[in-house]
Amino acid sequence: MFPLSPRFLLVCLLATYALPGQAVAEPNSYEPRRYITEKRIKEVHDAFAILLRPEPSPISLQDARHIVTFGTLSGLAARCGLPWQDQIFLPMMSYYRHTRKFSESQMKFVGLMHGFQQGTVQKEVPENSCSAHVRDSIARSMKVQKRL
């Protein structure tokens, strides 16, 4: 039900920004690629890994990439007033708990990393700046995720 790749979601979201004939420029703050960078993924992963020293991080860098992607989408959805909990966060947590069989320790880090990235994005995106086009794009991406 949830093995949908974060990359697929991002492609769906980004595809709506490249619609031909669109005359209105959208705020750069809603560009997901601004928040999903290898540097940021590594920073988030390493920041939480430091908390565990001397234990190794329970989350791989690949999982961190997915979690940061979902955290970014949750932050953008939250800024647009969309139901990110039911359509992004809870399915992600269910996937890691039931499909990937993550331990309680790993689940705590999934939640922390997601929340950290979501909060970071929400801080960077201005309040009340979500246009109808951006909101619709994010909502469509969330529906695709929920359906698959």
C-alpha positions as CSV (number, residue, x, y, z in Angstrom):
1,M,0.0,0.0,0.0
2,F,2.8,2.5,0.8
3,P,5.9,1.4,-1.0
4,L,5.6,4.5,-3.1
5,S,8.9,6.1,-3.7
6,P,9.5,9.6,-2.4
7,R,11.2,10.3,-5.8
8,F,7.9,9.4,-7.6
9,L,6.0,11.9,-5.3
10,L,8.5,14.6,-5.9
11,V,8.3,14.0,-9.7
12,C,4.5,14.3,-9.5
13,L,4.8,17.5,-7.6
14,L,7.5,19.0,-9.7
15,A,5.7,18.1,-13.0
16,T,2.9,20.4,-12.1
17,Y,5.3,23.3,-12.0
18,A,6.3,22.8,-15.6
19,L,2.9,23.2,-17.1
20,P,3.0,25.0,-20.5
21,G,1.3,28.3,-20.7
22,Q,1.4,29.0,-17.0
23,A,1.8,32.8,-16.7
24,V,2.0,33.2,-12.9
25,A,5.3,32.7,-11.3
26,E,5.1,30.7,-8.1
27,P,7.1,31.6,-5.0
28,N,10.5,30.0,-4.9
29,S,9.8,29.0,-1.3
30,Y,7.4,26.2,-2.5
31,E,10.1,24.6,-4.7
32,P,10.7,21.2,-3.0
33,R,14.2,20.9,-4.5
34,R,15.2,23.9,-2.4
35,Y,14.8,21.7,0.7
36,I,15.7,18.2,-0.5
37,T,19.4,18.4,-1.2
38,E,22.1,15.9,-0.5
39,K,23.7,18.4,1.9
40,R,20.5,18.8,3.9
41,I,19.8,15.1,4.0
42,K,23.3,14.4,5.3
43,E,23.1,17.2,7.8
44,V,19.8,15.9,9.2
45,H,21.1,12.3,9.2
46,D,24.3,13.2,10.9
47,A,22.7,15.5,13.4
48,F,20.6,12.7,14.7
49,A,23.4,10.2,14.5
50,I,25.5,12.4,16.8
51,L,22.8,12.1,19.4
52,L,23.4,8.3,19.5
53,R,27.2,8.3,19.8
54,P,28.9,6.0,20.4
55,E,26.1,3.9,18.8
56,P,25.8,3.9,15.0
57,S,22.8,5.6,13.5
58,P,19.8,3.3,13.3
59,I,18.7,5.0,10.1
60,S,20.6,4.6,6.8
61,L,21.4,7.6,4.6
62,Q,18.9,6.2,2.0
63,D,16.1,6.0,4.6
64,A,17.1,9.6,5.7
65,R,16.7,10.7,2.1
66,H,13.1,9.3,2.0
67,I,12.3,10.7,5.5
68,V,13.6,14.2,4.6
69,T,11.6,14.1,1.3
70,F,8.4,13.3,3.2
71,G,9.2,15.9,5.9
72,T,9.6,18.5,3.2
73,L,6.3,17.6,1.5
74,S,4.6,17.6,5.0
75,G,6.0,21.1,5.7
76,L,4.8,22.4,2.3
77,A,1.4,20.7,2.8
78,A,1.1,22.2,6.3
79,R,1.8,25.7,5.1
80,C,-1.0,25.2,2.5
81,G,-3.5,23.9,5.2
82,L,-3.6,20.4,3.8
83,P,-4.0,17.2,5.9
84,W,-0.4,16.1,5.9
85,Q,-0.8,13.9,9.0
86,D,-3.2,11.4,7.4
87,Q,-1.8,11.5,3.9
88,I,1.9,11.7,4.4
89,F,3.1,11.2,8.0
90,L,0.9,8.3,9.2
91,P,1.4,6.2,6.0
92,M,5.1,6.8,6.2
93,M,5.2,5.7,9.8
94,S,3.1,2.7,9.1
95,Y,5.4,1.8,6.2
96,Y,8.5,1.9,8.4
97,R,6.9,0.1,11.3
98,H,5.0,-2.7,9.4
99,T,6.7,-3.1,6.1
100,R,10.3,-2.4,7.0
101,K,9.8,-3.7,10.6
102,F,11.7,-0.9,12.2
103,S,12.4,-1.1,16.0
104,E,11.1,1.4,18.5
105,S,14.4,3.1,18.5
106,Q,14.4,3.4,14.7
107,M,10.8,4.6,14.7
108,K,11.7,7.4,17.2
109,F,14.3,8.6,14.8
110,V,12.0,8.4,11.8
111,G,9.5,10.7,13.7
112,L,12.2,13.0,14.9
113,M,13.9,13.4,11.5
114,H,10.5,13.9,9.8
115,G,9.4,16.5,12.3
116,F,12.8,18.3,12.2
117,Q,12.6,18.6,8.4
118,Q,8.9,19.6,8.4
119,G,9.6,22.3,11.0
120,T,12.6,23.6,9.1
121,V,10.6,23.9,5.9
122,Q,7.7,25.5,7.7
123,K,10.0,28.1,9.1
124,E,11.5,28.9,5.7
125,V,8.2,29.2,3.8
126,P,6.3,32.4,4.5
127,E,2.9,32.1,6.2
128,N,-0.1,32.7,4.0
129,S,1.9,32.5,0.8
130,C,0.4,29.3,-0.6
131,S,-1.2,30.1,-4.0
132,A,-4.1,28.1,-5.3
133,H,-1.9,26.5,-7.9
134,V,0.7,25.4,-5.4
135,R,-2.0,24.1,-3.0
136,D,-3.6,22.1,-5.9
137,S,-0.2,20.7,-6.9
138,I,0.5,19.5,-3.4
139,A,-3.0,18.1,-2.9
140,R,-2.7,16.1,-6.2
141,S,0.6,14.7,-5.1
142,M,-0.9,13.7,-1.8
143,K,-3.9,12.0,-3.5
144,V,-1.5,10.0,-5.7
145,Q,0.4,8.8,-2.6
146,K,-2.8,7.9,-0.7
147,R,-4.2,5.9,-3.7
148,L,-1.0,3.9,-4.3
